[in-house]
Amino acid sequence: MGGGNGAKAAQKRERNAKDKAGAAKSQLKANEKALNIQCTVCKATFLSTTRENALNEHATNKHSKTIADCFPDFKAASK
């Protein structure tokens, strides 16, 4: 007279795994769309949330240039 909860639990685990896989794919697509800062020298892309310090570091370390040379359209977020 055991219950059938083992099968229900397995189905729930399977459903949750599918949901997580779908969420991961949609997050990857969202991240891809958010890559909208591009270095004009090497064409490397950065997330729109990338801070000025990281872009400045890229410009100086990779190209020995200023942030204005590599990212002429970049405008620092006002605080």
GUKOLBA-772957 format. One line per field, with one value per residue (C-alpha): residue in three letters; x, y, z; residue number from 1. Coordinates in pm, whole numbers, m for minus. Layout:
N
type = (ALA|...)
xx = (X|...)
yy = (Y|...)
zz = (Z|...)
seq = (NUM|...)
This chain:
79
type = (MET|GLY|GLY|GLY|ASN|GLY|ALA|LYS|ALA|ALA|GLN|LYS|ARG|GLU|ARG|ASN|ALA|LYS|ASP|LYS|ALA|GLY|ALA|ALA|LYS|SER|GLN|LEU|LYS|ALA|ASN|GLU|LYS|ALA|LEU|ASN|ILE|GLN|CYS|THR|VAL|CYS|LYS|ALA|THR|PHE|LEU|SER|THR|THR|ARG|GLU|ASN|ALA|LEU|ASN|GLU|HIS|ALA|THR|ASN|LYS|HIS|SER|LYS|THR|ILE|ALA|ASP|CYS|PHE|PRO|ASP|PHE|LYS|ALA|ALA|SER|LYS)
xx = (0|285|207|300|492|823|697|558|890|1077|838|880|1262|1243|1011|1238|1544|1366|1266|1625|1758|1506|1594|1965|1909|1696|1958|2228|2015|1959|2331|2409|2172|2326|2673|2633|2962|3224|3591|3656|4012|3969|3587|3566|3217|3122|2795|2607|2657|3037|3186|3415|3712|3696|3674|3961|4167|4096|4197|4524|4631|4533|4591|4788|4510|4253|3894|3789|4001|3852|3498|3408|3033|3069|2909|2972|2657|2574|2571)
yy = (0|236|570|674|976|848|889|1234|1344|1216|1401|1720|1691|1639|1940|2160|2055|2156|2491|2563|2474|2709|2989|2947|2973|3284|3444|3375|3545|3844|3871|3853|4142|4343|4330|4673|4845|4767|4857|5033|4896|4521|4492|4327|4360|4447|4439|4763|4751|4756|5035|5306|5170|4834|5000|5233|4933|4757|5063|5120|4757|4617|4913|5180|5423|5626|5531|5799|5631|5286|5374|5711|5660|5561|5799|5742|5682|5978|5903)
zz = (0|m73|m230|m583|m467|m607|m963|m885|m741|m1046|m1276|m1076|m1091|m1466|m1510|m1297|m1499|m1822|m1670|m1563|m1907|m2070|m1830|m1900|m2275|m2241|m2014|m2273|m2538|m2310|m2239|m2609|m2679|m2393|m2551|m2700|m2612|m2875|m2894|m3224|m3238|m3177|m3198|m2854|m2707|m2352|m2158|m2136|m1758|m1790|m1584|m1713|m1517|m1696|m2037|m1952|m1839|m2170|m2372|m2187|m2140|m2478|m2708|m2514|m2600|m2413|m2349|m2601|m2872|m2821|m2713|m2867|m2810|m2443|m2197|m1827|m1627|m1408|m1038)
seq = (1|2|3|4|5|6|7|8|9|10|11|12|13|14|15|16|17|18|19|20|21|22|23|24|25|26|27|28|29|30|31|32|33|34|35|36|37|38|39|40|41|42|43|44|45|46|47|48|49|50|51|52|53|54|55|56|57|58|59|60|61|62|63|64|65|66|67|68|69|70|71|72|73|74|75|76|77|78|79)
